[in-house]
Amino acid sequence: MRGQLSAEMLILIVVVMAVVGIAAVQLVGSAKETSKQISDKTQELTDKLADDEIKSPDGGYCITPDDCASGKGCTNHRCG
């Protein structure tokens, strides 16, 4: 009888595989949901970077003219 699987052992293997499958489906679902949330937050941050609310005012530090509010120029790293 060596090397033979009993019916109970086969049932146990099937149950374990089912539990692993269910856990995998749950993990994939959670990963998709988390990915969507990260994508939404990234888009929100990108939108804020394009807005004037984080751009430098007149006399503020800048690297390029895009860093300055109200379309001002950037001279010697200062908006104005």
TANOR-V779857 format. One record per helix or strand of 3 or more residues. SS is the DSSP state (H for helix, E for strand). FROM is the first residue (numbers start at 0). TO is the last residue. If there is no record, write none. Layout:
# TANOR-V779857
[[SS/FROM/TO] [SS/FROM/TO]]
This chain:
# TANOR-V779857
[[H/6/49] [H/51/53] [H/64/66] [H/68/70]]
